[in-house]
Amino acid sequence: VHLILQSTKYLMSEQTEQLSIIEPVTNIQFPYIMRAENDMVCIGCGVRTKFYINVYAVGTYVNRVDLARLKENSCTASSDVMVREESIQKLLCNPTALPRIIRIVLHWNNIPTHLITKGITDAIRPRLEDKVGIDDIAELENKLHSLMESDGNDEEGVRVGTEIFLSLNSDTMYFSNKRQESDDNIIFTEEKKIQHREFCLALCDVYYGSDPVSVDHKENVVGGIVNIIQ
């Protein structure tokens, strides 16, 4: 059963009692409820495009309790559309005020792992340059590089369908991934983390700031929150 929601840019499908949001450009599904975290729900998704290539689909998951709390916030629940959306964007740029999980699903096949890492660090670096020193930026980039490449074969590249999870909470980003090596062999990696306040704020800005890497993802996340708290 497929339902088209006029208030958003994505589709929703129901399969075996599991509601999913479908990112329409890549056709990648985002389960409405994250199975590993039963209280986390998907509030929006979009596509990351680079040089006309649809590199990956990205979606945001937020705890139901946090969403319920937003209904009681006078700003996020405001009848003034501009006030409400500005308040939601500020919350999204604050990992302490609104913890979340960012799920990335690769759409382009055999991308070298170092290029994926470079894409993320290139987006984060200018957001850190006026906050921390050059040595700190280099250390953070090396740490992210080690997290993403610790279990991958860079020569073969990352396969389509590989999932990357970035869990943001206050000053800590937890990293894990599910790498699909073959149709019947899915590997879950050990959860790792980067504990750095400015890094987490920069990562939030990458996806929810004034110049996000995926505009439709940000717009759908803001719209998803608006629909939920109304």
N, C-alpha and C positions, 0 to 999 in steps of 0.2 A: 504494500500500500504506500503510495507516494502522495505527500501533501505539499502544496506550494503555499508558502506563507508570504502574503503580499507585503507585510511590514519589514521583511528582511530580504537579503539578496541570495539566500541559500535555500536549499530544499531539505525536507525532512522525510525519512523513510522509516517504516516499522517492519522489522524482520525478527522473527522468533522472539517477540516481546521485548526487543531491544530497540529503542528509539535512537536514530542516528541523524546527525546533521551531515549533509553532503556538500562538500566544497565543489561548486559547479564547474570550475575551470579544469581541475585535475580529476574530478569525480572521486576524490578520496573521502572516505566516511570518517566521521568523528562521533563515536558513541556518546549519546547524551549524558550517560552516567559512566564515569571511569571505573571499570570493574575493580581495579586495585585500590581505589579510594572511593568507597560507596557514597560518601557525602560530597564528592566533587562533581559538578555538572558543567557541561560545555555551554558557554554563553555566546560563542561566535567563532567564525573561522574565516580564512582567506588564503590567498596565494602569494608567495614571494617570487617575483619575477626579476631576472637579471639578464641584461642583454637579450631581451625578447625570449628568454628561456624560462619556463615555469619550473623553478628549481625545487620548491617544496610547498606543501600546504601547511598552514599553521592554525592552531586553535587554542583557545584559552579556557581553562577549567577553574571554577571558583567554588568554595565551600557553600553549601546551602545555608548554613547558619550565618555566614557573612552576608549573603544576599538578603536574608530576612532582616538583618540588622540595618541594611541600607534603606528599607522601607520606613524606618523610624527616623532617618536623618532628614532634617528639614530642607537641606539643600538638594540632596539627590532625589527627594520626593517632591520637589517644588513643581508647581504648575507652569512656571516659566521655563520654556524649553531650553533657552540658552544657559540659564543658571543651572539647570539640571545636568545638561551635557558637560558643561565646564567642570562641575563638581565631580562627575563620574570620571572625567579624564584625569583630574588631579588625584583621585583615589587610585586609578590604574597606574599612575606614575609613582605611587608610594607603596613599596612592597610590605611595609609595616602595617599600613592601614587596610590593605587588601591583599593578603597572600593568595597566590595562584600557581597553577601548573601550566606551562606552555608546552604544548605537544606539537612537534614538528615531524612531518612524514615526507620522506624524500620521494620526489616524482621523476627526477632525471637520473638515468641509470649510470652506474660506474663513475660517479664523481669522485676524484681523489679526495681522501679525507682531509688533506692539508688545505684544499681549496674551500671546503665547507668551513673549516676553522678560520681561514683567512677572511671569508665573507663576514663571519660574525665579528671577528676582531676589528676589521676595517670599519664596521658600523659602530662599534663601541668606542674605538680609540678617540675620535674627535669629541665625543661626549665626556671623556675623562681628562682631556689635555689641560683644561683650566681648573681641574679639581685635585689632581694628584701629580706627583713628579714623574719624569720620564722613566726612571728606574722602576717605580711602582707599576707603571703601565706595562713595561716589558715583563715584569714578574707575573702579572695577572694574565698576560697573553700566553706566556709559557705554561702556566698552570692550566688554562683552558685547552691549550694544544695537547698537553699530556692526558687530560681527561678524555678528550674526543678521540685520540689516536692510540690509547693504551691497549685496546683489544681489536684494533682493525688492521687489515692488510691494505696499506695505502696504494700498493702497486695495482691491485685488483679494483680498487675503488669501492664506493658504497653502493649497494644495490637499491633499486626501487623498492619502496615499502619499508625501508629502515626507519625506525621511530626514535626520536630524540626527545627526552623529557627534561625540562628545566623547571625546577620547583623553586619559587621565590618566596621567602618568608623573612621579613626584617632585613638583616645584614648578611643573609646566607643564601646562596644558590646551590641547590642539590642537583646533580647531574646523573642521569641513567639513560640507557638506550636499549632498544630491542632490535637486534640486527638480524635480518632475514637472510641467512646464507643459502637456503634452498627452500622449496615449497613446504617441506616437513621438518625443518630444523630451525627453530627460533631460539636465539641465545639472549638471555637477560644478563646485563652487566651489573657489577656491584655498584651500589650508590656511592657517589663521590661528591665533594662539595668545594665551593670557593666561598670563604667567609670574608666579605669586604663590602662595607656599606655603599661606597661610591660606585663600585662595580655593579651592584644590584640596581641602584638608581639609574645608571647608564643603560643597563639591559632593559629596564622598564621603558625608558625613553626611546629605545630602538623600536619597540613594538607599539607603544601607546602615546608617544610624544607628538610634537607638532609636525615632525617630518618622519613618519614611521616607514619601515621597510616594506610594509604591506598596508596600503591605505584601506582596502576593503576589509581586511582583518580587524583593524582598529574600529572602523565604522560599524561593523557587525557586532563587535564586542560591546561598544557603547550602546548600540540599538538593542542588543540582547538584554543588557542590564535594565534599560528603560522599560522594555516589555515585561520583564519579570517583576519589577518593583511597582509597576502601575497598579 
